[in-house]
């Protein structure tokens, strides 16, 4: 089957096909298979792409994905080699061959960074690393950049940390052309910020005056909801999304991370589980899949390492 024909199939059908055909058949289809290294110490099935960032596009198509996340550079090192022009050329070739939409690609920032730190040296390193990653994204034509808001590390208050994150966002926005910085909501483990909608709001808005924006260019900041909130039933899902809209605003919702949870609601521990096998359950994900407000935004699987096509089949069957 030619790649162009394969892509014309509905995504769920592509998942079914790929879940049932042998690996050697995929090779005969001339769809490059990505070699990946799973950093399980990060408790997520995030992938670092070996062999070029363009391979992430081919891999996404091979699995029938409609959206995907990637690291645009080695996320475990501060020092990096510059992105070569041939890398950019290969990336755009992959986009042209596959027709994959740039609006559905959501790079993830390095886990080394802390955009809200009170440590001046760490803050400078973080901002320079974020700026480098965002400039790489812009060279690749990518619209969004997802990152963790960081931690107080016990050196400052939550309010001070939120203000520093806002200043970091301003620094990146002023130094780039079009990239939108997408703040990920957190589980609240340790001293991390961003576990409540109020804390995310306080990064974007000044809590004492909602007309005064902490982030200067509000058009280039957004939010990615990680499924660590009460979405177990239609009622609790509706209430959570209503709360998000009233506190932050639906216009800021740019992406959604999909993973079930090993931990119970409110445990403040980020332990991902396969869809339907955790404390959220299939009913919660059915609410997400049926929510028309999420049409057109990236829905990124962050389930543990395993059969991603099967996870997509599960989601599309709800």
Steps between C-alpha positions, in 0.01 A plus 500: 500500500636843407548751782265751334221242486571390855468858627161545334356230723319609817742517792325228697517263201870574457549408865316172449710415196827585669406306810458187289773506239852381554800726548656376174186610314547853633853496361369396158265799512812720509382676815818573701473353847637717778758363738411638840650515846251508787602704802291310749661683792278790396197277562366568152520341160658813355719417203838635402532456126821342373597557139345844447189687610336432163468134601236603752272599212541167322447313827181692571364412157603136539294475819203689356547798733323829444734685737828433680758640741878494475818653638670729249837434664655272764291574808764373745780744411543875537763531229380423149631491147326747267219379276640441152332630187481146360293403805254778421486391135428137596227619738317696230542211257331270751216750542452520123511122452257424781280809501516507879358829640742718695214610725487147646866483603575590863869494601574450869758706685799346676443367851822668613343845483332692782342818358395619847817438698637758744855382425646764262748260336240228443252757372747632243577147379129420483413808298782448253403132458132590450593769251717255304220242493240757393723632223546141380121464498463814291758376250284189467184710463351366825239721666495368858754421772388309811691537827474437874464824702758386752550498874569733791760245623430652841686821410200726435124524538253362247402857408864595435550185294194576284630851438842366395335255257305791348824695460662196338212477253539870420872452440436216253213678322704819455790297357297291252258565215183292532535200735224462763620383842264237644507458879429144616287444809674293765411237761638709788783271604759656732548874449376510140255772401215482252291230665200731537328709237550798730879462484493477121281811495748679725773436242287647221296752699555711808270345761427839662397669174375278220542783248875515567685223321823372651592353162525799266397324178202286599448391138814284517432306819276198549427206729524122463275307738656185636233253614567537874162655581161351582365393162376155608135563409311729265397715796851543642646551152249776429576662835877485443475654153259766628753585771781520244294737287403727790848518656729492194279513190438242226676725248828406668449122462746390230559128574395202713718219638325163516598245762321310770633527857646239732442734793169606650357848451691756706799275574733762342707223340547481122477129416360430155293194406352359180158628394222336700732320742546776756300708745343719230346220296350488152203723584729797553675453167166456325415851620822634347450321169143633468581860598469708180692786665812287467464452124812617322737511798776240556400208725828342608524147639728478804421146603777259610712326239304248300256462213410856402280397204296291744467801731365702206257222413377513860448877483324495162270220618363703791 
